[in-house]
Amino acid sequence: MENKSFNIFKNKKIIVTGHTGFKGSWLILWLNKLGANVLGLSIDTPTKPSHFQLLNLKSIKSKKLDIRNFKLLNKEIKQFKPDFIFHLAAQAIVKKSYLDPINTFNTNTLGTINLLESLKKNNKETISIIITSDKTYKNFETKKGYKENDFLGGEDPYGASKSAADIAINSYVKSFFNNRKNKNFIAVARAGNVIGGGDWSSDRLIPDCMRSCAKKIPVKIRNPNSTRPWQHILDVINGYLTLAVQLKKNKNLHGEVFNFGPNMSKNYKVIEILKKSQKIWPSIKWQIRKEKNFKENYLLNLNNSKARKIINWKPVLDINASIKLTIDWYKFYSENKKKNIKLKSLTQIKDFEKLLKKL
């Protein structure tokens, strides 16, 4: 599984939407390391602290752009002429989707449609990886892992907006990008609950723990027994990059969807993640908060067999390694603040690449 094929990104023009977010910042760091010519498009820096700002990547182009604005997005794609696009820009918080459903649908669904419309006008061969979510599946609260061809039907506004985006992508692939002259090749990636250093989003387990640790107060937990497909950010980004490489090589993957989730030999609850984290950082404390103001899924698991079989991707890190790597990053941050964060993150990428070579 040594990914010498990642050399394909060297000197390539790559657009990353949502590059200032948690996943986006790790993606552009890795692409920058690979020698890519990156243009990042984001409406703002979504959190403070910000992994993106701490990286201080001066060698990438970064532009403020709202993907809900078709004219501006289309202009950037037309002028930059990307070889690859990774579309990550989204309103990604379930709780926030209840507070602002209109913005959630406009960003996640119509923003994706704006990208697809821009690609209709694109005359250069471009590989696009569009990131949706594990929340797109209609959840039957079952322990089985959802497969790519299972029913869609997110019920909360976030999940529904991502389900709608998935349906729109399929429609555009079949309606507009399905002839011999087509130069736009698209694949969809669905990932689970991603953990890793540099995530400061609200209402996410590990970031909430880190903020509570800093204040020396217990973190409030809504659903301690909920099961999620926990995985490390580098396993997920490796999936996105691998899918882009494989789609470039094999155009028959055009329109395909791939799950990137952990192996299902053991499913982990929120409370189990907390206990494992506490063993590494004893300062982590929690309280169970019984009140519940919005609906969340209880059981959620992904089946990753398609990615394993077709594009030769599999998770590298088990849950213990994922948590250790995550907590190690936050420990480093707490001790060093703004110093050497780029070096720390790059070191974790290099260590991960060494693991890839051993597979």
N, C-alpha and C positions, 0 to 999 in steps of 0.2 A: 504493500500500500504506500510505498514511497512516492511522494507526489512531485517528481521531477517535472511533471506536466504543468505544474503551477508556473513554470518558466514562460508559459504561453502569455502571461499577463505583462511581461517586461515590455516597456515602451508602448503598451497599448493604451488607447484613450478609453477611460472608464468613468461613467457617471454613477454616483451613489446618491440616491435621494435619502434624506433622513440621516445624513452622515454625522450630525452632531449628537445623535442619540447614543444609547448604550451599545446596541449591536453595530450601528453604523460606525462608531468611533473605532471599535476593534477591527472592523472590516477594512477601513481606509488605512489603518496602521499596518495591517498585514499586506495590503496591496502596495502601500508605499515601500515597504521592505522588499517586495518583489520587483520594484522598479517600474511600477505602472504610472501613467500620467492620469491623475485622478482629479475629477471635478465633482465637488460635493455641493448638493443643493438642499437647503433646509430653511424653514421659515424662521427658526430661532434656535437658541441653545436651551433645551427643555428643562434642564436641572441645574441646580447650584448646590454643591460643587458639580463640575462637569468633566468627565473623562476626556472629552474632545478638547476642551480648553487646556487641560493639564498636559496633554500630549504636545501642544504647540507645534503642529506639523506645518511648517512654513513652506514645504515643498509641494503642497497640494493647493489647488485652486478651490476656494470656498465662496459660495455666493448665497445671499439671502434670497430665497424664492419660496413662494406659496404654491404647492402643487395644485391647489384649487384654481389657480390662474392659468388657464390653458395657453393663452397667448405667450406669456413669459416662458412657460415650460417648453412649448413648441420651439420658440426662438433659440433657447439654449441647446436643445437637441440638434436643431438644424445647423447652428454655428459650430458646435463642438464635434459633431460627426463621430459619436462614440462607437468603439468596437464592442463594448460590453456595457450593460446597464444593470445595476442592482437596485431594485425599488424597495426601500425599507420605510420610507416616510409614512407615518401613521399616527393616529391617536390611539395609543396602545393600552390604556388603563381602563379596566372594566368599570370600576366605580365612577370614573369621570364620564364614561359613556352614558350613565344614567343621569348625570347632572347636565350634560350637554350633548344630547343625542344628535341634534342637527349638525353640529360641527363634526361629530364622529362619523356620520354617514357621508358628509361632504368631503372630508379628508380621506377616509378609507375606501369609500366606493367611488365617488366622483373623481377623486384625485387619481385613482388607478385608471379610470376611464380616460382622463385627460392624457395620461401617459400613453395609453393604447391609441388614442386619436393622433397623438404626435408621431407615433411609430408608423401610422398609415401614410404619413407624408415623408417618411424616412427612406432614402434611396440607397443607403449604404448597408451592407450586411452587418447586422447587429444581433448580438446574443443578449437576451433580457431574462434575468431571473427575478421574478416577482414574489415577494414574501407575503404570504397571508398569515394563517394562524391555525393552531390545533383547535381553536374555539369555533372554527367554521363547521365542524361536524354536529349533526343533530345528536345531542347527548341523551343516551338511554340509561345513564347511570349503571353501566355494566363494567365488569373488570376487563373485558376483552379490549384489545387495542384496536382503535379505528384504522381502517385501511383507506387508501386514497379514493376508492370507488364507493365508499359508504355514503349514506345520505348526508347532505348539507342541511344546516338549519340552526345556526346560532340563535339563541332566544334572547339574550341580553343585547342591548344596542351595539356593543363592540363586536360580539360574535356574529350578529346579523349583518353588520356592515362588512365584515370580512367574508361571510358567506356570499353576500351580494357581489363583492369584488371578484370572488372565485367564479361565480356564474358569468359575470361580465367578461372575464378573461377568456373563458371557454367559448363564449359567443363570438368574440373578436377573432380568436384563432380560427374558428370554423367559418366565419363570415368574411373576413378580410385578409387573413394571412394563410390562405390555404390553396394557393395556385403555384404554378411552376416558376413564376417570376418573383415570388415572395423572397424578400431579403431579411425579413424580421423573424427570428426564431425565439420562442418564448417557452419557459418552463416555470412551474409554480413550486415554491418550497413552503412546507408547513412544519413549523417547529413547536416544541412544547415550552415548558416553563424554564427559561434560561437563567442561569446564575453565573456570576463571575465578578471580578473586580471592576469598579468604575460605574456600577449601576447605582444611581441615586434617585430613581423614580419612586414616587409615593405609592403606598398601598401594594408594595412588593415585599416578600418575606425577608430576604437578606438585607436589602437597603433599610427597611424599617428596623431590623435588629441593629444595624450599624449606627443609625441615628439615635436609637435608644441607649446604646452602649456609651455614646459620646455624652449623653445627658445623664448617664448613670441611673436610668429608670427602666422598668420592665417594658418590653414590647407587648402591645396588645394583639392577641391572636383571635381571629374570627372563627375559623373552622379548623381546629387542630387535627381532625381525622380525615380531612380532604386529601385525596390522592392526586398527584400531578406527575407528568413526565419530566422530572428534573434532569437537567443536563448542563454541561459547562459551555460557556460562550464559544470557546475555541473548537469544540466538537461541532457546534452549529455552523460557525463560519467556515470550517473545513468542508461542511456539507454544501454550503452555497458555492464555494469556489470549485469544488469537485463537480457539481452539477453544471456549472458554466463551462468547464473544460469538456465534459462529456457531451454537452449539447453542441458545442463547437465542432467536435469530432463526428458526432452522429446526429444528423438533422432529423432522424426518425423520432427523436425524443421531443420534437416540437409539439407543444400542447400538453405534455405530460406533467403530472403532479407527483411530488415526492415528499414523504414524511421524513423528518429528521428528528428522531426521538431516541431515548435510551433503550437498552435491552430490557425486556419485560420479565426477566427471571425473578426480579423482586421489585414490587411497587412500594413507593415510600410515601408516607403521610407527612403532613406539615409538622406534626409533633416529633416525628422521627428525624426530620431534617434539623429541627431545633436542637435536639439532644446530641446529634452528631456534631453540630456547630459548637455547642457548648463545651464539648470535650476538647476542642482545639482552642477555644477562647472562652474561658470560664466566666468572663464578665457578662456574657449573654444571658439575660433573664427574660421571663415572659409571664403574662397573665392571660387567662382565657376570658374573652369578652363575649358574653352570651347574646347580647342584642345584635340583631342583624337587620340592616336597613335595605339590603338589596339582594337579589337572587344570584347565587353562584353555583356552579356545578360541583358535585360532591366527588364523583369518580371521573377521571379523565386520563386515558392512556393512548399512546400511539403505537401502531405496528410499523416497524422500520424495515420489514423484509424486502420491500420493493427496491429501496435504495441500496441495500446490501447486495441484492442479486444483480441489478441492472447497471448501477454506476459504481459498484465496488466501494461503497462508503459504509463505514460502521463506526460506532462510538469508540473512542480511544480511552476515555477516562471513565472509571466506575464512579459510583456516588461518593465514596470516601475520598477519592482523589479530586473529584470536582469540588467538594466542599473545602478540602484542605487548600487547594489552589486559590479558591475564592477568599477564604478567611485570611490566607497569607497576604493577598494583595491589600486587603483592608487594614491589616495590621501594619503593613509597610506604610500605607497612607497615613495612618494615625500617628506614626512616629516621624514621618518625613514631610507630611502635608504636600506642598507643591514641588518638593525637590525630587528629581530623578524618577518621576512617575512614568515618563516615556521609556526610560531604561528598564524599569521594573516590568512594564507591560511587554516590551520587546523581548525581554528575557523569558517571560512565560511563553511567548509565541515560539521562540527558538527551542525551548525545552520540549514543547509540544511537537515541533517538527522532528526532533530527535526520536520521539516515540513513534511517529509515523514511519520513520525509516526502518524501525524494528518489526513492523507488521508485515 
